[in-house]
Amino acid sequence: MNFIAGNKSGKRPLIFLGFAVVLLLLLVTWSLKVGPFGSLFRVDQVVICQELDANRKPLHVSNSIQYGTRQICLWLRYSAAREGSHLEVSWYYGKDLVLSEPLKIMTKNGDRAFYLLREEGTPLPVGSYRVTVSTPSKVWADIKFAVVRRK
């Protein structure tokens, strides 16, 4: 009997160690999911517009912008973010990256706007454009739009 009793008490530390390892793995998996851009974070709405109104809401929303425009606005609404997290907004003209800017998120939920404009203030060239909103692990938006000549 002493042999059997000794065997049971020898298994307790192994059972405890196994439980601790499983618990640790679950905690690590959970922390990766709810990290800065885990499963809770969302980009709820993204639009291309020409300007914002007095309440910072998009005006003249369209994926076809008339030539002569000097700026394009990307407006987005996000939720469930962690303070201090970052998004990356990248603007493309054709296949060329023309501007990439980080967005530091200061609040859990909110609206943000970014503008694409030429330094010299001339109209944006006619052609195909694309803007992406991303985190290191996911592209949240990939919007194509064009600057076109009037008909």
N, CA and C of each residue as an Amber inpcrd file, in Angstrom:
protein
   453
   0.7900000  -1.2000000   0.0000000   0.0000000   0.0000000   0.0000000
   0.8340000   1.2660000   0.0000000   1.9320000   1.2400000   0.6630000
   2.7800000   2.4320000   0.6670000   3.2210000   2.7980000  -0.7450000
   3.4650000   1.7820000  -1.5500000   3.8930000   2.0310000  -2.9100000
   2.7880000   2.7450000  -3.7030000   1.5570000   2.3050000  -3.5870000
   0.4320000   2.9200000  -4.2950000   0.1760000   4.3180000  -3.7680000
   0.2020000   4.5210000  -2.4790000  -0.0140000   5.8530000  -1.9160000
   1.0880000   6.8030000  -2.3600000   2.3210000   6.3320000  -2.4090000
   3.4240000   7.1740000  -2.8660000   3.2560000   7.5470000  -4.3270000
   2.7220000   6.6670000  -5.1190000   2.5010000   6.9090000  -6.5320000
   1.4410000   7.9990000  -6.7260000   0.3720000   7.9840000  -5.9390000
  -0.6700000   9.0210000  -6.0430000  -0.1260000  10.3900000  -5.6810000
   0.6490000  10.4660000  -4.6300000   1.1780000  11.7700000  -4.2370000
   2.2130000  12.2620000  -5.2410000   2.8680000  11.3870000  -5.9690000
   3.8330000  11.7780000  -6.9960000   3.1530000  12.3530000  -8.2290000
   1.8910000  12.0060000  -8.4550000   1.1500000  12.5040000  -9.6060000
   0.5900000  13.9030000  -9.3790000   0.3970000  14.2800000  -8.1330000
  -0.1940000  15.6010000  -7.8490000   0.6230000  16.7480000  -8.4460000
   1.9330000  16.7830000  -8.2530000   2.6890000  17.8950000  -8.8660000
   2.5950000  17.8980000 -10.3890000   2.5470000  16.7130000 -11.0200000
   2.4250000  16.6540000 -12.4690000   1.0620000  17.1550000 -12.9310000
   0.0250000  16.7820000 -12.2050000  -1.3200000  17.2660000 -12.5460000
  -1.3810000  18.7760000 -12.3890000  -0.8400000  19.2930000 -11.3110000
  -0.8160000  20.7460000 -11.0890000  -0.0160000  21.4490000 -12.1860000
   1.1290000  20.9090000 -12.5550000   1.9590000  21.4940000 -13.6050000
   1.2100000  21.4920000 -14.9400000   0.5450000  20.3970000 -15.2620000
  -0.2420000  20.3210000 -16.4970000  -1.3520000  21.3450000 -16.5180000
  -2.0540000  21.4910000 -15.4110000  -3.1210000  22.4920000 -15.3080000
  -2.5600000  23.8960000 -15.4920000  -1.4110000  24.1840000 -14.8730000
  -0.7920000  25.5050000 -14.9810000  -0.3790000  25.8050000 -16.4240000
   0.1550000  24.8180000 -17.1320000   0.5620000  25.0050000 -18.5240000
  -0.6560000  25.2890000 -19.4050000  -1.7300000  24.5400000 -19.2280000
  -2.9580000  24.7620000 -20.0090000  -3.5170000  26.1580000 -19.7220000
  -3.5460000  26.5490000 -18.4600000  -4.0380000  27.8740000 -18.1010000
  -3.1740000  28.9710000 -18.7230000  -1.8870000  28.8160000 -18.6970000
  -0.9700000  29.7880000 -19.2910000  -1.1870000  29.9010000 -20.8020000
  -1.3580000  28.7830000 -21.4700000  -1.6300000  28.8110000 -22.9080000
  -2.9400000  29.5250000 -23.2220000  -3.9620000  29.2810000 -22.4310000
  -5.2380000  29.9710000 -22.6310000  -5.0910000  31.4770000 -22.4270000
  -4.3540000  31.8870000 -21.4140000  -4.1430000  33.3200000 -21.1600000
  -3.3590000  33.9780000 -22.2860000  -2.3440000  33.3200000 -22.8010000
  -1.5620000  33.8790000 -23.9110000  -2.4360000  34.0080000 -25.1520000
  -3.2140000  32.9910000 -25.4630000  -4.1130000  33.0460000 -26.6110000
  -5.1180000  34.1810000 -26.4620000  -5.7010000  34.3390000 -25.3070000
  -6.6620000  35.4160000 -25.0610000  -5.9950000  36.7750000 -25.2130000
  -4.7870000  36.9540000 -24.6850000  -4.1200000  38.2530000 -24.7680000
  -3.7950000  38.6180000 -26.2020000  -3.4980000  37.6410000 -27.0470000
  -3.2450000  37.9400000 -28.4550000  -4.5180000  38.3640000 -29.1670000
  -5.6410000  37.8000000 -28.7850000  -6.9100000  38.1570000 -29.4220000
  -7.3860000  39.5450000 -29.0220000  -7.1620000  39.9510000 -27.8160000
  -7.6520000  41.2510000 -27.3630000  -6.5240000  42.2580000 -27.2290000
  -5.4250000  42.0220000 -27.9200000  -4.3100000  42.9680000 -27.9330000
  -4.7450000  44.2640000 -28.5920000  -3.8140000  45.1310000 -28.9840000
  -4.1730000  46.4350000 -29.5260000  -5.1610000  46.3690000 -30.6790000
  -5.0630000  45.3480000 -31.5180000  -5.9950000  45.2190000 -32.6300000
  -6.5370000  43.8050000 -32.6840000  -6.9430000  43.2890000 -31.5330000
  -7.5010000  41.9510000 -31.4490000  -8.8980000  41.9050000 -32.0270000
  -9.6110000  40.8650000 -31.7000000 -10.9120000  40.6360000 -32.2900000
 -11.9510000  41.6840000 -31.8800000 -11.7030000  42.4470000 -30.8630000
 -12.6750000  43.4490000 -30.4270000 -12.6180000  44.7120000 -31.2820000
 -11.4350000  45.1140000 -31.7280000 -11.2680000  46.3340000 -32.5170000
 -12.0110000  46.2130000 -33.8410000 -12.6280000  47.3250000 -34.2710000
 -13.3510000  47.3450000 -35.5410000 -13.1790000  48.6910000 -36.2220000
 -13.1040000  48.6620000 -37.5430000 -13.2840000  49.8520000 -38.3610000
 -14.6930000  49.7140000 -38.8980000 -15.5830000  50.5760000 -38.4200000
 -17.0070000  50.4250000 -38.7010000 -17.4480000  51.0480000 -40.0200000
 -16.8010000  52.1450000 -40.4160000 -17.2150000  52.8390000 -41.6270000
 -16.0290000  53.5920000 -42.1930000 -15.8620000  53.5360000 -43.5050000
 -14.7950000  54.2560000 -44.1970000 -15.3700000  54.7950000 -45.4920000
 -15.1790000  56.1000000 -45.7520000 -15.6550000  56.6900000 -47.0020000
 -14.6160000  57.6650000 -47.5490000 -14.7060000  57.8790000 -48.8540000
 -13.9290000  58.9150000 -49.5330000 -14.8760000  60.0940000 -49.7330000
 -14.4280000  61.2690000 -49.3590000 -15.2480000  62.4700000 -49.5200000
 -14.3430000  63.6300000 -49.9270000 -14.9530000  64.7730000 -50.2250000
 -14.1660000  65.9370000 -50.6160000 -13.9150000  66.8750000 -49.4520000
 -14.8180000  66.8500000 -48.4640000 -14.6430000  67.7200000 -47.3020000
 -15.5220000  67.2330000 -46.1540000 -15.3660000  67.8810000 -44.9990000
 -16.1690000  67.5700000 -43.8210000 -17.0370000  68.7670000 -43.4740000
 -18.2020000  68.5010000 -42.8710000 -19.0570000  69.6010000 -42.4290000
 -18.5730000  70.1220000 -41.0700000 -19.3130000  71.0400000 -40.4850000
 -18.9230000  71.6520000 -39.2130000 -18.8630000  70.6370000 -38.0690000
 -19.5900000  69.5280000 -38.2070000 -19.5840000  68.4750000 -37.1850000
 -18.6000000  67.3550000 -37.5090000 -17.7300000  67.5880000 -38.4540000
 -16.7060000  66.6230000 -38.8930000 -17.3080000  65.3540000 -39.4980000
 -18.4260000  65.5240000 -40.2080000 -19.0560000  64.4140000 -40.9300000
 -18.7780000  64.6060000 -42.4190000 -18.6410000  63.5170000 -43.1810000
 -18.2540000  63.6210000 -44.5930000 -19.3160000  64.2670000 -45.4830000
 -18.8410000  65.0900000 -46.4110000 -19.6810000  65.7180000 -47.4400000
 -19.1690000  65.2930000 -48.8150000 -20.0640000  65.2080000 -49.7850000
 -19.7170000  64.8590000 -51.1610000 -18.9860000  63.5170000 -51.2200000
 -19.6230000  62.4940000 -50.6640000 -19.0660000  61.1370000 -50.6440000
 -19.1960000  60.5350000 -52.0440000 -18.0710000  60.0460000 -52.5780000
 -18.0890000  59.4480000 -53.9130000 -16.7630000  58.7400000 -54.1690000
 -16.8170000  57.7580000 -55.0570000 -15.5920000  57.1030000 -55.5190000
 -15.1720000  57.6240000 -56.8810000 -15.8940000  58.6340000 -57.3750000
 -15.5560000  59.2910000 -58.6290000 -15.5170000  60.7990000 -58.3540000
 -14.3170000  61.3430000 -58.3480000 -14.1010000  62.7490000 -57.9950000
 -13.7790000  63.5320000 -59.2710000 -14.4310000  64.6800000 -59.4330000
 -14.2000000  65.4980000 -60.6180000 -12.8160000  66.1450000 -60.5910000
 -12.1620000  66.1900000 -61.7530000 -10.8600000  66.8460000 -61.8710000
 -10.9970000  68.3210000 -61.4550000  -9.9830000  68.8050000 -60.8330000
  -9.9860000  70.1700000 -60.3130000  -9.9490000  70.1730000 -58.7960000
 -10.2560000  69.0220000 -58.2180000 -10.2210000  68.8680000 -56.7710000
  -8.7860000  68.9690000 -56.2840000  -8.5970000  69.7200000 -55.2260000
  -7.2530000  69.9020000 -54.6810000  -6.9720000  68.9760000 -53.4960000
  -8.0300000  68.3420000 -52.9730000  -7.8270000  67.4210000 -51.8560000
  -8.9070000  66.3520000 -51.8450000  -8.5460000  65.2050000 -51.3180000
  -9.4720000  64.0920000 -51.1120000  -9.3920000  63.7510000 -49.6330000
 -10.5340000  63.4440000 -49.0420000 -10.5890000  63.1290000 -47.6190000
 -10.9700000  61.6600000 -47.4270000 -10.2600000  61.0030000 -46.5430000
 -10.6440000  59.6800000 -46.0840000 -11.2050000  59.8760000 -44.6810000
 -12.4560000  59.4790000 -44.4740000 -13.0930000  59.5990000 -43.1610000
 -13.3780000  58.1890000 -42.6660000 -13.0450000  57.9370000 -41.4050000
 -13.3200000  56.6170000 -40.8580000 -13.8540000  56.7030000 -39.4440000
 -14.6510000  55.7040000 -39.1190000 -15.1980000  55.5490000 -37.7640000
 -14.7220000  54.1930000 -37.2540000 -14.1860000  54.1880000 -36.0270000
 -13.6710000  52.9560000 -35.4330000 -14.2620000  52.7760000 -34.0450000
 -14.1300000  51.5640000 -33.5230000 -14.6260000  51.2870000 -32.1740000
 -13.8080000  50.1840000 -31.5210000 -13.8810000  50.1430000 -30.2060000
 -13.2440000  49.1290000 -29.3650000 -11.7230000  49.1000000 -29.5090000
 -11.1210000  50.2570000 -29.6890000  -9.6610000  50.3370000 -29.8050000
  -9.0360000  50.5130000 -28.4240000  -7.7650000  50.2150000 -28.3410000
  -6.9990000  50.4980000 -27.1310000  -6.2430000  51.7900000 -27.3500000
  -6.2290000  52.6500000 -26.3290000  -5.5070000  53.9160000 -26.4330000
  -4.0500000  53.6690000 -26.7780000  -3.5210000  54.5160000 -27.6750000
  -2.1230000  54.4200000 -28.0520000  -1.8490000  53.4420000 -29.1800000
  -2.8760000  52.7320000 -29.6660000  -2.6950000  51.8300000 -30.8010000
  -2.5260000  52.6510000 -32.0760000  -2.0300000  52.0240000 -33.1100000
  -1.7930000  52.7260000 -34.3690000  -2.4630000  52.0260000 -35.5390000
  -2.9600000  52.8310000 -36.4630000  -3.3940000  52.3760000 -37.7750000
  -2.4570000  53.0130000 -38.7910000  -2.3680000  52.4230000 -39.9630000
  -1.5640000  52.9880000 -41.0440000  -2.5000000  53.3170000 -42.1950000
  -2.4550000  54.5660000 -42.6780000  -3.2520000  54.9990000 -43.8190000
  -2.2840000  55.2030000 -44.9810000  -2.5020000  54.4460000 -46.0780000
  -1.5910000  54.5010000 -47.2300000  -2.3750000  54.8870000 -48.4770000
  -1.8960000  55.9200000 -49.1570000  -2.5250000  56.4360000 -50.3710000
  -1.7000000  56.0070000 -51.5830000  -2.3750000  55.5480000 -52.6350000
  -1.7070000  55.1190000 -53.8670000  -2.2920000  55.8740000 -55.0550000
  -1.4250000  56.2440000 -55.9850000  -1.8400000  56.7880000 -57.2780000
  -1.3900000  55.7530000 -58.3010000  -2.3550000  55.0890000 -58.9500000
  -2.0090000  53.9370000 -59.7690000  -1.4710000  52.8520000 -58.8410000
  -0.2650000  52.3770000 -59.1370000   0.3630000  51.3650000 -58.2770000
   1.4120000  51.9630000 -57.3530000   1.6260000  53.2660000 -57.4520000
   2.6810000  53.9230000 -56.6730000   2.1680000  54.4420000 -55.3340000
   2.8860000  54.1000000 -54.2830000   2.5840000  54.6500000 -52.9630000
   3.0070000  56.1100000 -52.9590000   2.0710000  57.0160000 -52.6590000
   2.4060000  58.4440000 -52.6550000   2.4460000  59.0320000 -51.2500000
   1.7880000  58.3940000 -50.3030000   1.7880000  58.8970000 -48.9310000
   1.3740000  57.7750000 -47.9880000   2.0870000  57.6600000 -46.8980000
   1.7220000  56.7040000 -45.8650000   1.8620000  57.4190000 -44.5320000
   0.8110000  57.3770000 -43.7380000   0.8440000  58.0910000 -42.4660000
   0.2450000  57.2420000 -41.3520000   0.9080000  57.2570000 -40.1860000
   0.3740000  56.5070000 -39.0470000  -0.7240000  57.2980000 -38.3460000
  -1.6670000  56.5960000 -37.7840000  -2.7510000  57.1900000 -37.0040000
  -2.6380000  56.6410000 -35.5960000  -2.3630000  57.5010000 -34.6430000
  -2.3450000  57.0770000 -33.2490000  -3.7540000  57.2520000 -32.7030000
  -4.2950000  56.1820000 -32.1720000  -5.6540000  56.2050000 -31.6510000
  -5.6200000  56.6470000 -30.1970000  -6.3490000  57.7100000 -29.8990000
  -6.3230000  58.2910000 -28.5570000  -7.5590000  57.9430000 -27.7350000
  -8.6070000  57.4750000 -28.3950000  -9.8360000  57.1370000 -27.6810000
 -10.3150000  55.7480000 -28.1090000 -11.1810000  55.1600000 -27.3100000
 -11.6940000  53.8190000 -27.5900000 -12.5560000  53.8000000 -28.8490000
 -13.3730000  54.8220000 -29.0310000 -14.2630000  54.9370000 -30.1870000
 -14.0950000  56.3360000 -30.7660000 -14.2280000  56.4620000 -32.0810000
 -14.1340000  57.8020000 -32.6400000 -14.1660000  57.8460000 -34.1430000
 -14.0470000  59.0650000 -34.6560000 -13.9870000  59.3560000 -36.0820000
 -12.6480000  60.0270000 -36.3470000 -12.0590000  59.7350000 -37.5020000
 -10.8090000  60.3830000 -37.9010000 -10.8920000  60.7090000 -39.3810000
 -10.1460000  61.7230000 -39.7890000 -10.0970000  62.1110000 -41.1970000
  -8.6490000  62.3320000 -41.6120000  -8.3410000  61.9440000 -42.8460000
  -7.0270000  62.1550000 -43.4470000  -7.2290000  62.7370000 -44.8270000
  -6.2990000  63.5760000 -45.2390000  -6.4110000  64.2350000 -46.5350000
  -5.2310000  63.8840000 -47.4210000  -5.5210000  63.7460000 -48.7000000
  -4.4940000  63.6270000 -49.7240000  -4.5570000  64.9070000 -50.5320000
  -3.4460000  65.6430000 -50.5860000  -3.3820000  66.8590000 -51.3830000
  -1.9610000  67.0540000 -51.8690000  -1.8100000  67.8360000 -52.9080000
  -0.4810000  68.1120000 -53.4580000   0.1160000  69.3010000 -52.7350000
   1.4100000  69.2290000 -52.4790000   2.0930000  70.2870000 -51.7330000
   1.9760000  71.6390000 -52.4090000   2.0540000  71.6630000 -53.7470000
   2.0070000  72.9460000 -54.4620000   0.5890000  73.4820000 -54.6350000
  -0.4080000  72.7330000 -54.1930000  -1.7890000  73.2030000 -54.2330000
  -2.4700000  73.0390000 -55.5730000  -1.8600000  72.3310000 -56.5010000
  -2.4820000  72.0980000 -57.7990000  -3.4850000  70.9480000 -57.6830000
  -4.4030000  70.8560000 -58.6570000  -5.3860000  69.7700000 -58.6000000
  -4.7240000  68.4020000 -58.6510000  -5.3850000  67.4370000 -58.0420000
  -4.9060000  66.0600000 -58.0980000  -5.0080000  65.5560000 -59.5340000
  -4.0130000  64.8020000 -60.0050000  -4.0520000  64.3280000 -61.3900000
  -5.1760000  63.3330000 -61.6490000  -5.6350000  63.3210000 -62.8960000
  -6.6380000  62.3600000 -63.3300000  -6.0270000  60.9650000 -63.2380000
  -6.8270000  60.0040000 -62.7840000  -6.3500000  58.6310000 -62.7420000
  -6.9720000  57.8340000 -61.6230000  -6.4760000  56.6160000 -61.4810000
  -6.9730000  55.6920000 -60.4630000  -6.1810000  55.8480000 -59.1760000
  -6.9030000  55.8030000 -58.0640000  -6.3080000  55.9340000 -56.7390000
  -6.7990000  54.7840000 -55.8710000  -6.1020000  54.5980000 -54.7690000
  -6.5020000  53.5930000 -53.7940000  -5.9830000  54.0560000 -52.4440000
  -6.7510000  53.7800000 -51.3980000  -6.2980000  54.0780000 -50.0380000
  -6.5870000  52.8580000 -49.1750000  -5.6160000  52.5100000 -48.3240000
  -5.7950000  51.3780000 -47.4180000  -5.6690000  51.8520000 -45.9810000
  -6.4070000  51.1960000 -45.1160000  -6.3230000  51.4060000 -43.6710000
  -5.9710000  50.0500000 -43.0870000  -4.8380000  49.9940000 -42.3730000
  -4.3780000  48.6840000 -41.9160000  -3.6990000  48.7480000 -40.5520000
  -3.5930000  47.5720000 -39.9590000  -2.7750000  47.3370000 -38.7760000
  -1.7190000  46.3290000 -39.2250000  -0.7530000  46.0390000 -38.3830000
   0.2490000  45.0550000 -38.8110000  -0.3380000  43.6920000 -39.1950000
  -1.4950000  43.3420000 -38.6500000  -2.0300000  42.0080000 -38.9140000
  -3.2460000  41.9800000 -39.8410000  -3.8040000  43.1480000 -40.2190000
  -5.0410000  43.1170000 -41.0080000  -5.2170000  44.4030000 -41.8060000
  -5.7530000  44.2630000 -43.0120000  -6.1820000  45.4150000 -43.8040000
  -7.6630000  45.6170000 -43.5090000  -7.9990000  46.7530000 -42.9230000
  -9.3790000  47.0340000 -42.5150000 -10.2000000  47.6470000 -43.6380000
  -9.5490000  48.3540000 -44.5480000 -10.2610000  48.9610000 -45.6690000
  -9.3000000  49.0830000 -46.8400000  -9.8150000  48.8650000 -48.0290000
  -9.0590000  49.0290000 -49.2670000 -10.0420000  49.6330000 -50.2630000
  -9.9790000  50.9550000 -50.4220000 -10.9770000  51.6730000 -51.2170000
 -10.3400000  52.1970000 -52.4930000 -10.9650000  51.8950000 -53.6030000
 -10.5180000  52.3970000 -54.9060000 -11.4080000  53.5740000 -55.2820000
 -10.7890000  54.5980000 -55.8660000 -11.5410000  55.7490000 -56.3630000
 -10.7580000  56.3460000 -57.5220000 -11.3760000  57.2970000 -58.2050000
 -10.7220000  57.8870000 -59.3840000 -10.9950000  59.3790000 -59.4380000
 -10.0390000  60.0990000 -59.9720000 -10.2360000  61.5050000 -60.3330000
 -10.4740000  61.4950000 -61.8380000 -11.6170000  62.0400000 -62.2710000
 -12.0280000  61.9730000 -63.6760000 -12.2870000  63.3640000 -64.2300000
 -12.1310000  63.4990000 -65.5340000 -12.4400000  64.7720000 -66.2060000
 -13.9500000  64.8950000 -66.3720000 -14.4150000  66.1190000 -66.3470000
 -15.8510000  66.3810000 -66.5630000 -16.2270000  66.0220000 -67.9800000
 -17.4340000  65.5500000 -68.1200000 -17.9180000  65.1830000 -69.4710000
 -18.7180000  66.3110000 -70.0620000
